[in-house]
Amino acid sequence: MFEAASAIIDYAFGTLNLRRIEAEIDSDNVLSGKALERLGFVKEGLLRQRWEINGHVSDSVLYGLLAEDCDY
């Protein structure tokens, strides 16, 4: 997974010349947060009670990665 995500990030910044990539995950999904941080993403915020699905209310954690963080 890490290699595939790294390739997508390289393409986004190197070929598409994007300035920023964002990710939003459920706050209970700790492993996804660790994976994003391993890729260089920075936790930027928490949206409390963002979603309600089948009566379950959950928060979202926002992550961001800038091209300048990756030397592009």
N, C-alpha and C positions, 0 to 999 in steps of 0.2 A: 504494500500500500504506500509506503514511504516513497519508493522510487517512482511510482505512477504520479503521486501528488507533486513530487519535485519536478517531474517533467512538465506537468501542467502549469506549474508556477513559472518555470523557465520560459515556456511558450507565451504565457500571459504577459510577462514583463519584457522578454527579449524580442518576440515577434509582433505581438499586438500592441506593444508599448503602453500597456496599462500602467497607471500610477499607483493603484491600490486594489487589493483583493480583500473581501470581507467574508466572514463566516459567522453563522449564528447557530448555536447548539442548545439543546435542552440542558439546564443546569445540573441535572442528575447524570448526564453522560460524561463522567469524569475521564474515561479513556479517550474520547474524541478530543477533549480539551488538551490532554497530554500530547496527543498526536499533532494537533495544531501548533502547540508550543514547540515541539521538536522540529517542525517545519519553519519555525521562525515567527509565527503569528504572536501578537501581543494581545492579552486580554484588555479590552477597552471599556467594557461596561456590562451592566446587568439590567435587564428589563424585567421587573417584577410582575408576576402574574400575567405574563404576555399571552399565553395560550390556554384555552380550555378545550379539551378533547374528551368526549364521553364523560363529562362531569369532573375530570381531573384537571386542576389548574397547575400550570408549571411556569417557571421562570425561563428566560433565555439569556445566554451569555454571548456577548458580541466580541469577536476577535478581528483584528486587522493586520495586514501585512503590506508594507510600502515597498515600492521598487528600490528605494534608496537603502532599505534595510538589507537588501540582497545584492547590493553593489551593481545595480543596473543603471 
